[in-house]
Amino acid sequence: MLSAGKAVKVSIYLSEGSTHHGSRLTTSILDFLFYRGVSAQTVLKGIAGFGADHHMHSASIVEISDHLLQD
């Protein structure tokens, strides 16, 4: 059961191919947070969206599925 207390949410936006010392940057960040006792972590992949110019960007189903099994 959750206890009442302060909560903090941090959002980090990365390019998909980002690395840190030869490892995927998402893995490095998750390891960093885990070993510092952060209780929950989630990595989300955006498949569609737009910026201030309202130009739609989206990934095809092939691009999405090709990257799911890569470590």
Secondary structure, DSSP 8 states (H G I E B T S, - for coil): ---------------TT-EETTEEHHHHHHHHHHHTT-S--------EEE-TT--EEE--HHHHHHHHT--
